[in-house]
């Protein structure tokens, strides 16, 4: 199982998703999840474009969009989650 957590500038989400696929990171057995920390785009058109780019790599049920403040504590306590 693999979980990818992206806390990047929104315009990089599609590029990083494609690179994960092209680099063979999604070829392992088990599930793959993509966690994206908001903001997700700057407006509706940019968010739609990002969704389209990500859907070329991940299914919708594999993508989780979270608020920065909700994700902060989770990342700080990643050992507990493991």
Secondary structure, DSSP 8 states (H G I E B T S, - for coil): -EEEEE-S-GGGHHHHHHHHHHTTTT-SSS-EEEEEES---SSHHHHHHHHHHHHTTS-GGGEEEE-HHHHHHHHHTHHHH-
